[in-house]
Amino acid sequence: MSTAVNESAPGGAARQAAGLPRLLPAAPEDLHAHLARYGPTPYRGRTNLLIDDIETSGLTGRGGAAFPVYRKLAVVARAGVRQGRKVVVANGAESEPASRKDELLLGLAPNLVLDGLQLAAEAVGATEAHLYLHYAPGPQILRALAERSSRGLDRLAVTITQAPPRFLAGQEAAVVNRLGGGPALPTFQPPRVSERGLGGAPTLVQNVETLAHLALIARYGPRWFRAVGTSDEPGSMLTTIYRPDAKTHVREAAIGTPLEALLGAGADVQAWLVGGYHGTWLPMPEAAGITLDNASLRRFGAAAGAGVLAALPSDRCGLTEAARVTGYLAAESAGQCGPCLNGLPRIAAALAELAGAGHRRRTLADLERWSGLVKGRGACNHPDGTVRFVRSALTVFAPEIKRHARGQCSATDRRPFLPLPDGIPTREEDWT
């Protein structure tokens, strides 16, 4: 069970004054409470006005890629209407097993996301709106849509589609395929879905947290948004945090917040994982001064991604944890290209061998070689993300690899730490 943490980390009083938390109320808000706090959806009446504000704000996507939001908006806005339509999609398919932020946001503040969806639709001239979820829609979402419809607040009806429980089901090309009635599988690009997406129509796919930020910028402006964060990476982001106490927290943090304030860095922490299962392991104490922004993380080859942050306890085996997750990632591949179909299973098997008691001398060299062969050759970013995770594990847990080669392990607690779903699907039908 994830918990929203609205109080700030150390030094939080100043950040609260600057406007945190912005996205997560203390309790679920119905439409009455939402309108009392924010007022009605601030439509502009002209498509370019909001896009200009989003450009000035510096908002980037919060789904993982951190792509400038205004660029995607502008591409779809400039595109001609094809098949009589343009489409906008709120992507809440939180397929990363360690992420809890989008589900919590939709449970606590669904109307903020729906405001952002409608504003994005106006900004690009969309004629169709969708909400794409990894799970069945909860009562808060259904109630919000019903209340908004009864009051005639939304310009477009919203269609809800449930994603299959697969890791890649939230990738934007997979989203479009699923909305079109096909399997939720990524496809080779170009063309991008912003140019030719659902039914051939220009399609904007934005993460639900991104849309919530957009709704706030539309109300309070770019300068307000930039009151927190860094000059190059303004704003705040939702983070899903795993600390050694085994409790999961969702916390809104200003970009640029010290990771140590979020994760801790005492003797009970041996490494940080930043960016989730396509992310990067960071060694302790070398990484202790890093902050939650891509400019800082880039020094370690890392990125904030979708805000998954984990502090691996010192009593667990990082090599075993990495092997567990890599096995899951290999099983979750779409199987549409050689790197996924052949490379990832070999990499996972080799890493599992390293995590066992003793391994062949050539296993580590094979693993490093295969990782190099896979990178940059996939149909989507799944092979690259998996290799990033594996390579960082080989570096950070190199001493543990040597222990396992001698039949030893430093772990005193064998319980899994990082979450994985039960009953990993492996059938073709699981994509639909």
VODOKOL-498137 format. One record per residue (C-alpha): residue number from 0; residue in one letter; chain; x, z, y. Coordinates in steps of 0.25 Angstrom, whole numbers, padded with zeros to 4 digits. Layout:
<kelums>
     k   r   c      c1      c3      c2
   NUM   a   A       X       Z       Y
...
</kelums>
This chain:
<kelums>
     k   r   c      c1      c3      c2
     0   m   A    0000    0000    0000
     1   s   A    0006   -0004    0013
     2   t   A    0005    0005    0026
     3   a   A    0004    0000    0040
     4   v   A    0014    0008    0048
     5   n   A    0011    0007    0063
     6   e   A    0020    0018    0068
     7   s   A    0033    0012    0073
     8   a   A    0047    0014    0067
     9   p   A    0057    0023    0075
    10   g   A    0057    0019    0089
    11   g   A    0042    0015    0087
    12   a   A    0036    0021    0100
    13   a   A    0043    0010    0108
    14   r   A    0038   -0001    0099
    15   q   A    0024    0005    0099
    16   a   A    0024    0004    0114
    17   a   A    0028   -0011    0113
    18   g   A    0016   -0014    0104
    19   l   A    0018   -0009    0089
    20   p   A    0010   -0009    0080
    21   r   A    0004   -0022    0084
    22   l   A   -0003   -0028    0072
    23   l   A   -0007   -0016    0063
    24   p   A   -0018   -0006    0067
    25   a   A   -0018    0007    0061
    26   a   A   -0031    0004    0053
    27   p   A   -0038   -0009    0050
    28   e   A   -0045   -0015    0062
    29   d   A   -0059   -0021    0061
    30   l   A   -0063   -0032    0071
    31   h   A   -0069   -0022    0081
    32   a   A   -0056   -0014    0082
    33   h   A   -0048   -0027    0083
    34   l   A   -0056   -0032    0094
    35   a   A   -0055   -0018    0101
    36   r   A   -0040   -0019    0100
    37   y   A   -0037   -0033    0103
    38   g   A   -0050   -0040    0109
    39   p   A   -0054   -0054    0104
    40   t   A   -0045   -0065    0099
    41   p   A   -0038   -0071    0111
    42   y   A   -0040   -0085    0109
    43   r   A   -0033   -0094    0119
    44   g   A   -0042   -0107    0120
    45   r   A   -0029   -0116    0120
    46   t   A   -0020   -0117    0108
    47   n   A   -0006   -0117    0114
    48   l   A   -0008   -0104    0122
    49   l   A   -0006   -0095    0110
    50   i   A    0005   -0103    0104
    51   d   A    0013   -0101    0117
    52   d   A    0011   -0086    0117
    53   i   A    0015   -0086    0102
    54   e   A    0028   -0094    0106
    55   t   A    0031   -0084    0117
    56   s   A    0029   -0072    0108
    57   g   A    0039   -0077    0098
    58   l   A    0030   -0073    0086
    59   t   A    0035   -0078    0073
    60   g   A    0028   -0078    0060
    61   r   A    0026   -0065    0052
    62   g   A    0024   -0071    0039
    63   g   A    0039   -0072    0036
    64   a   A    0045   -0084    0042
    65   a   A    0045   -0079    0057
    66   f   A    0042   -0093    0062
    67   p   A    0038   -0094    0076
    68   v   A    0023   -0094    0076
    69   y   A    0021   -0102    0088
    70   r   A    0028   -0114    0081
    71   k   A    0018   -0114    0070
    72   l   A    0006   -0113    0080
    73   a   A    0011   -0124    0088
    74   v   A    0013   -0134    0076
    75   v   A   -0001   -0132    0071
    76   a   A   -0006   -0132    0086
    77   r   A    0000   -0146    0088
    78   a   A   -0004   -0152    0075
    79   g   A   -0015   -0161    0075
    80   v   A   -0028   -0157    0068
    81   r   A   -0027   -0163    0053
    82   q   A   -0039   -0163    0044
    83   g   A   -0047   -0158    0056
    84   r   A   -0041   -0144    0055
    85   k   A   -0029   -0135    0058
    86   v   A   -0027   -0122    0050
    87   v   A   -0022   -0108    0053
    88   v   A   -0019   -0098    0042
    89   a   A   -0017   -0083    0043
    90   n   A   -0007   -0081    0031
    91   g   A   -0009   -0067    0026
    92   a   A   -0004   -0070    0012
    93   e   A    0007   -0059    0011
    94   s   A    0013   -0064   -0002
    95   e   A    0026   -0056    0000
    96   p   A    0024   -0044   -0009
    97   a   A    0031   -0035    0000
    98   s   A    0023   -0038    0012
    99   r   A    0011   -0030    0016
   100   k   A    0010   -0033    0031
   101   d   A    0000   -0045    0032
   102   e   A   -0010   -0038    0022
   103   l   A   -0010   -0025    0031
   104   l   A   -0011   -0033    0044
   105   l   A   -0024   -0040    0039
   106   g   A   -0029   -0027    0034
   107   l   A   -0027   -0019    0047
   108   a   A   -0028   -0030    0058
   109   p   A   -0035   -0043    0052
   110   n   A   -0042   -0047    0065
   111   l   A   -0028   -0048    0072
   112   v   A   -0024   -0058    0061
   113   l   A   -0037   -0065    0062
   114   d   A   -0035   -0066    0077
   115   g   A   -0022   -0072    0075
   116   l   A   -0027   -0082    0066
   117   q   A   -0038   -0087    0075
   118   l   A   -0028   -0087    0087
   119   a   A   -0018   -0095    0079
   120   a   A   -0030   -0105    0075
   121   e   A   -0033   -0107    0090
   122   a   A   -0019   -0109    0093
   123   v   A   -0017   -0120    0084
   124   g   A   -0031   -0126    0084
   125   a   A   -0034   -0122    0070
   126   t   A   -0048   -0125    0064
   127   e   A   -0046   -0117    0051
   128   a   A   -0041   -0103    0049
   129   h   A   -0037   -0096    0036
   130   l   A   -0032   -0082    0032
   131   y   A   -0023   -0082    0019
   132   l   A   -0021   -0069    0012
   133   h   A   -0013   -0065    0000
   134   y   A   -0025   -0056   -0005
   135   a   A   -0040   -0055   -0004
   136   p   A   -0044   -0053    0011
   137   g   A   -0046   -0038    0013
   138   p   A   -0059   -0032    0020
   139   q   A   -0052   -0031    0033
   140   i   A   -0050   -0046    0034
   141   l   A   -0064   -0050    0029
   142   r   A   -0070   -0040    0039
   143   a   A   -0062   -0046    0050
   144   l   A   -0066   -0060    0047
   145   a   A   -0080   -0056    0046
   146   e   A   -0081   -0048    0059
   147   r   A   -0073   -0059    0067
   148   s   A   -0083   -0070    0061
   149   s   A   -0095   -0061    0065
   150   r   A   -0090   -0060    0079
   151   g   A   -0086   -0075    0080
   152   l   A   -0072   -0071    0084
   153   d   A   -0064   -0082    0076
   154   r   A   -0064   -0096    0079
   155   l   A   -0060   -0100    0065
   156   a   A   -0066   -0095    0052
   157   v   A   -0055   -0089    0043
   158   t   A   -0054   -0093    0028
   159   i   A   -0047   -0083    0019
   160   t   A   -0038   -0088    0007
   161   q   A   -0031   -0079   -0003
   162   a   A   -0017   -0082   -0007
   163   p   A   -0013   -0081   -0021
   164   p   A   -0003   -0069   -0024
   165   r   A    0010   -0077   -0023
   166   f   A    0022   -0075   -0015
   167   l   A    0022   -0089   -0009
   168   a   A    0007   -0090   -0006
   169   g   A    0009   -0086    0008
   170   q   A    0019   -0097    0011
   171   e   A    0012   -0106    0022
   172   a   A    0011   -0119    0013
   173   a   A    0006   -0110    0002
   174   v   A   -0005   -0105    0011
   175   v   A   -0009   -0119    0015
   176   n   A   -0010   -0123    0000
   177   r   A   -0018   -0111   -0004
   178   l   A   -0028   -0113    0008
   179   g   A   -0029   -0127    0004
   180   g   A   -0034   -0123   -0010
   181   g   A   -0021   -0125   -0017
   182   p   A   -0010   -0115   -0023
   183   a   A   -0003   -0106   -0013
   184   l   A    0010   -0114   -0015
   185   p   A    0020   -0117   -0004
   186   t   A    0023   -0132   -0002
   187   f   A    0035   -0140    0002
   188   q   A    0035   -0142    0017
   189   p   A    0035   -0150    0027
   190   p   A    0024   -0152    0032
   191   r   A    0022   -0138    0036
   192   v   A    0008   -0132    0035
   193   s   A    0008   -0131    0051
   194   e   A    0008   -0146    0051
   195   r   A    0000   -0149    0038
   196   g   A   -0006   -0137    0031
   197   l   A   -0020   -0134    0025
   198   g   A   -0027   -0147    0022
   199   g   A   -0016   -0155    0030
   200   a   A   -0020   -0147    0043
   201   p   A   -0010   -0140    0052
   202   t   A   -0010   -0126    0047
   203   l   A   -0004   -0113    0054
   204   v   A   -0001   -0102    0044
   205   q   A    0003   -0089    0050
   206   n   A    0005   -0075    0044
   207   v   A   -0006   -0065    0047
   208   e   A    0004   -0056    0055
   209   t   A    0008   -0067    0063
   210   l   A   -0006   -0070    0067
   211   a   A   -0008   -0056    0071
   212   h   A    0004   -0056    0080
   213   l   A   -0002   -0069    0086
   214   a   A   -0015   -0062    0089
   215   l   A   -0008   -0051    0096
   216   i   A    0001   -0061    0104
   217   a   A   -0012   -0069    0108
   218   r   A   -0017   -0056    0114
   219   y   A   -0005   -0049    0120
   220   g   A    0005   -0060    0123
   221   p   A    0019   -0064    0119
   222   r   A    0025   -0053    0128
   223   w   A    0018   -0042    0121
   224   f   A    0022   -0048    0107
   225   r   A    0037   -0048    0112
   226   a   A    0036   -0033    0116
   227   v   A    0042   -0030    0102
   228   g   A    0052   -0037    0093
   229   t   A    0064   -0044    0098
   230   s   A    0066   -0055    0108
   231   d   A    0068   -0065    0097
   232   e   A    0058   -0060    0087
   233   p   A    0047   -0053    0095
   234   g   A    0035   -0045    0090
   235   s   A    0033   -0036    0078
   236   m   A    0030   -0039    0063
   237   l   A    0024   -0032    0052
   238   t   A    0033   -0027    0041
   239   t   A    0031   -0022    0027
   240   i   A    0040   -0011    0024
   241   y   A    0045   -0005    0011
   242   r   A    0054    0008    0012
   243   p   A    0060    0016    0001
   244   d   A    0047    0026    0002
   245   a   A    0040    0014   -0006
   246   k   A    0029    0014    0005
   247   t   A    0025    0000    0011
   248   h   A    0023    0000    0026
   249   v   A    0019   -0011    0035
   250   r   A    0024   -0009    0049
   251   e   A    0024   -0017    0062
   252   a   A    0038   -0018    0067
   253   a   A    0044   -0024    0080
   254   i   A    0053   -0036    0076
   255   g   A    0067   -0030    0078
   256   t   A    0064   -0016    0073
   257   p   A    0076   -0010    0065
   258   l   A    0073   -0012    0050
   259   e   A    0079    0002    0048
   260   a   A    0067    0007    0056
   261   l   A    0057    0000    0046
   262   l   A    0065    0002    0033
   263   g   A    0074    0013    0034
   264   a   A    0089    0012    0030
   265   g   A    0093    0026    0024
   266   a   A    0100    0029    0011
   267   d   A    0087    0026    0003
   268   v   A    0087    0011    0007
   269   q   A    0097    0001    0001
   270   a   A    0092   -0012    0006
   271   w   A    0081   -0019    0015
   272   l   A    0073   -0031    0011
   273   v   A    0068   -0038    0023
   274   g   A    0058   -0050    0023
   275   g   A    0052   -0047    0009
   276   y   A    0055   -0055   -0003
   277   h   A    0060   -0067    0004
   278   g   A    0068   -0058    0012
   279   t   A    0082   -0052    0012
   280   w   A    0088   -0039    0007
   281   l   A    0097   -0032    0018
   282   p   A    0108   -0022    0014
   283   m   A    0108   -0008    0019
   284   p   A    0114   -0002    0027
   285   e   A    0120   -0015    0033
   286   a   A    0106   -0020    0037
   287   a   A    0102   -0007    0044
   288   g   A    0103   -0012    0058
   289   i   A    0094   -0024    0055
   290   t   A    0081   -0026    0063
   291   l   A    0068   -0033    0060
   292   d   A    0070   -0046    0066
   293   n   A    0076   -0059    0060
   294   a   A    0087   -0060    0070
   295   s   A    0093   -0046    0064
   296   l   A    0089   -0049    0050
   297   r   A    0095   -0063    0050
   298   r   A    0109   -0056    0049
   299   f   A    0106   -0052    0035
   300   g   A    0099   -0066    0032
   301   a   A    0085   -0059    0032
   302   a   A    0072   -0061    0040
   303   a   A    0060   -0052    0043
   304   g   A    0051   -0061    0035
   305   a   A    0037   -0055    0034
   306   g   A    0042   -0041    0037
   307   v   A    0044   -0035    0023
   308   l   A    0055   -0024    0024
   309   a   A    0059   -0016    0012
   310   a   A    0070   -0005    0011
   311   l   A    0075   -0005   -0003
   312   p   A    0077    0010   -0008
   313   s   A    0091    0014   -0013
   314   d   A    0085    0018   -0026
   315   r   A    0080    0004   -0030
   316   c   A    0088   -0008   -0035
   317   g   A    0088   -0019   -0025
   318   l   A    0093   -0029   -0035
   319   t   A    0081   -0026   -0044
   320   e   A    0071   -0027   -0032
   321   a   A    0077   -0040   -0028
   322   a   A    0076   -0045   -0043
   323   r   A    0061   -0041   -0044
   324   v   A    0057   -0048   -0031
   325   t   A    0065   -0061   -0034
   326   g   A    0058   -0061   -0048
   327   y   A    0045   -0061   -0040
   328   l   A    0049   -0071   -0030
   329   a   A    0053   -0081   -0041
   330   a   A    0040   -0079   -0048
   331   e   A    0033   -0082   -0035
   332   s   A    0039   -0095   -0033
   333   a   A    0029   -0107   -0031
   334   g   A    0038   -0115   -0042
   335   q   A    0037   -0127   -0034
   336   c   A    0052   -0130   -0031
   337   g   A    0065   -0128   -0039
   338   p   A    0070   -0116   -0031
   339   c   A    0058   -0108   -0035
   340   l   A    0055   -0114   -0048
   341   n   A    0069   -0112   -0054
   342   g   A    0078   -0105   -0044
   343   l   A    0070   -0092   -0041
   344   p   A    0067   -0089   -0055
   345   r   A    0082   -0090   -0058
   346   i   A    0086   -0082   -0046
   347   a   A    0076   -0071   -0050
   348   a   A    0081   -0070   -0064
   349   a   A    0095   -0069   -0060
   350   l   A    0092   -0058   -0050
   351   a   A    0084   -0051   -0061
   352   e   A    0097   -0052   -0070
   353   l   A    0105   -0046   -0058
   354   a   A    0095   -0034   -0057
   355   g   A    0096   -0031   -0072
   356   a   A    0107   -0024   -0079
   357   g   A    0119   -0033   -0079
   358   h   A    0119   -0048   -0077
   359   r   A    0127   -0060   -0080
   360   r   A    0139   -0063   -0070
   361   r   A    0134   -0076   -0066
   362   t   A    0120   -0071   -0062
   363   l   A    0123   -0067   -0048
   364   a   A    0130   -0080   -0045
   365   d   A    0119   -0088   -0051
   366   l   A    0109   -0081   -0043
   367   e   A    0117   -0084   -0030
   368   r   A    0118   -0098   -0034
   369   w   A    0103   -0100   -0037
   370   s   A    0099   -0093   -0024
   371   g   A    0108   -0104   -0016
   372   l   A    0102   -0115   -0024
   373   v   A    0087   -0111   -0021
   374   k   A    0089   -0108   -0006
   375   g   A    0082   -0119    0003
   376   r   A    0077   -0127   -0008
   377   g   A    0063   -0122   -0011
   378   a   A    0049   -0128   -0007
   379   c   A    0047   -0115    0001
   380   n   A    0055   -0103    0006
   381   h   A    0052   -0095   -0007
   382   p   A    0066   -0098   -0014
   383   d   A    0073   -0096   -0001
   384   g   A    0066   -0082    0002
   385   t   A    0069   -0078   -0012
   386   v   A    0084   -0082   -0012
   387   r   A    0085   -0074    0002
   388   f   A    0080   -0062   -0005
   389   v   A    0089   -0063   -0018
   390   r   A    0101   -0066   -0010
   391   s   A    0100   -0054   -0001
   392   a   A    0098   -0046   -0013
   393   l   A    0110   -0051   -0020
   394   t   A    0118   -0047   -0007
   395   v   A    0112   -0033   -0005
   396   f   A    0111   -0029   -0019
   397   a   A    0125   -0034   -0023
   398   p   A    0129   -0020   -0027
   399   e   A    0117   -0019   -0036
   400   i   A    0120   -0032   -0043
   401   k   A    0134   -0026   -0047
   402   r   A    0127   -0014   -0052
   403   h   A    0117   -0021   -0061
   404   a   A    0128   -0030   -0066
   405   r   A    0134   -0017   -0072
   406   g   A    0121   -0013   -0077
   407   q   A    0118   -0003   -0066
   408   c   A    0107   -0001   -0055
   409   s   A    0107    0008   -0043
   410   a   A    0092    0010   -0043
   411   t   A    0087    0023   -0046
   412   d   A    0072    0019   -0044
   413   r   A    0067    0007   -0053
   414   r   A    0054    0005   -0046
   415   p   A    0052   -0008   -0039
   416   f   A    0052   -0007   -0024
   417   l   A    0048   -0020   -0018
   418   p   A    0034   -0024   -0021
   419   l   A    0030   -0036   -0030
   420   p   A    0016   -0040   -0034
   421   d   A    0010   -0036   -0048
   422   g   A    0009   -0048   -0057
   423   i   A    0017   -0059   -0051
   424   p   A    0009   -0072   -0053
   425   t   A    0017   -0083   -0059
   426   r   A    0006   -0093   -0063
   427   e   A    0003   -0106   -0055
   428   e   A   -0012   -0102   -0053
   429   d   A   -0006   -0090   -0045
   430   w   A   -0004   -0098   -0033
   431   t   A   -0019   -0101   -0031
</kelums>
